Amino acid sequence: MTARIYRPAKTAMQSGKAKTHEWVLEFEPEKARSIDPIMGYTTSSDMKSQIRLRFETREAAVTYATRNGIAFRVIEPKESTRRKVAYSDNFRFDRRQPWTH
């Protein structure tokens, strides 16, 4: 019963960083998923895969896991590095690539 504590990355459908500031504790799957032969659904008999707890801070998630005796591992988030670019840079005379129409 090992849990992962991580901060989710933003989805590809978002332009902002909504729902990425909270930390999530979820259990790693103990059993592999299987395909139902009749209906073709993907099923799992692992009930802990349905549990997903949200915390405001990493420390709160770690405290919860240690208080309840849950083995866990913390996955640190990767911060994105964005280069500040101005619209006027498109029209600079010393551009690396020439301006074409």
C-alpha positions as CSV (number, residue, x, y, z in Angstrom):
1,M,0.0,0.0,0.0
2,T,2.4,2.7,-1.3
3,A,1.1,6.1,-2.1
4,R,2.3,8.9,-4.3
5,I,2.3,12.5,-3.2
6,Y,2.7,14.9,-6.1
7,R,1.5,18.2,-7.6
8,P,-0.4,17.6,-10.8
9,A,0.8,19.3,-14.0
10,K,-1.5,21.4,-16.0
11,T,-3.4,19.7,-18.7
12,A,-2.9,20.4,-22.4
13,M,-6.4,21.9,-22.5
14,Q,-5.5,24.7,-20.0
15,S,-3.7,27.9,-20.7
16,G,-3.5,28.8,-17.1
17,K,-2.3,27.0,-14.0
18,A,-5.7,26.3,-12.4
19,K,-5.8,23.2,-10.2
20,T,-2.0,22.8,-10.2
21,H,-1.3,24.4,-6.8
22,E,-2.7,21.6,-4.6
23,W,-0.9,18.4,-3.7
24,V,-2.5,15.0,-4.4
25,L,-2.1,11.7,-2.5
26,E,-3.1,8.7,-4.5
27,F,-2.3,5.0,-4.1
28,E,-0.2,3.1,-6.6
29,P,-2.1,0.2,-8.2
30,E,-1.6,-3.1,-6.4
31,K,-3.2,-5.3,-9.2
32,A,-3.1,-4.9,-12.9
33,R,-6.2,-3.8,-14.7
34,S,-8.0,-6.4,-16.8
35,I,-10.4,-6.3,-19.8
36,D,-13.9,-7.7,-19.3
37,P,-14.3,-10.4,-22.0
38,I,-18.0,-9.7,-22.7
39,M,-18.3,-6.0,-22.6
40,G,-14.7,-5.0,-23.3
41,Y,-14.5,-2.6,-20.3
42,T,-11.3,-2.1,-18.4
43,T,-11.9,-3.3,-14.9
44,S,-9.9,-3.4,-11.7
45,S,-10.5,-5.1,-8.3
46,D,-8.2,-2.6,-6.6
47,M,-10.5,-0.4,-4.6
48,K,-7.7,1.9,-3.4
49,S,-7.2,3.2,-7.0
50,Q,-10.4,5.2,-6.5
51,I,-9.0,7.2,-3.6
52,R,-7.6,10.6,-4.4
53,L,-7.0,13.0,-1.6
54,R,-6.1,16.7,-2.1
55,F,-4.0,18.9,0.2
56,E,-3.1,22.5,0.1
57,T,0.6,21.8,1.0
58,R,3.1,19.0,0.6
59,E,3.7,19.0,4.3
60,A,0.0,18.4,5.0
61,A,0.0,15.4,2.7
62,V,3.2,14.0,4.3
63,T,1.8,14.5,7.8
64,Y,-1.5,12.7,6.8
65,A,0.4,9.8,5.4
66,T,2.8,9.4,8.4
67,R,-0.1,9.8,10.9
68,N,-2.1,7.0,9.2
69,G,0.9,4.7,8.6
70,I,0.9,5.0,4.8
71,A,4.1,4.3,3.0
72,F,4.6,7.1,0.5
73,R,7.0,8.7,-2.0
74,V,7.1,12.4,-2.9
75,I,7.4,13.3,-6.5
76,E,8.7,16.9,-6.7
77,P,7.2,19.0,-9.5
78,K,9.2,20.3,-12.4
79,E,8.9,24.0,-12.7
80,S,8.5,25.3,-16.3
81,T,10.9,27.9,-17.4
82,R,9.3,30.4,-19.8
83,R,11.3,32.9,-21.7
84,K,9.9,36.4,-21.6
85,V,9.3,37.5,-25.2
86,A,7.7,40.7,-26.4
87,Y,5.6,41.1,-29.5
88,S,7.9,43.8,-30.7
89,D,10.7,41.2,-30.9
90,N,9.1,39.9,-34.1
91,F,10.1,43.1,-35.9
92,R,13.7,43.5,-34.6
93,F,16.3,44.3,-37.2
94,D,18.8,41.8,-35.8
95,R,16.5,38.8,-35.9
96,R,18.1,35.4,-36.2
97,Q,15.6,34.3,-38.9
98,P,14.6,36.9,-41.5
99,W,11.1,38.2,-41.6
100,T,9.1,36.6,-44.4
101,H,5.5,36.9,-45.5
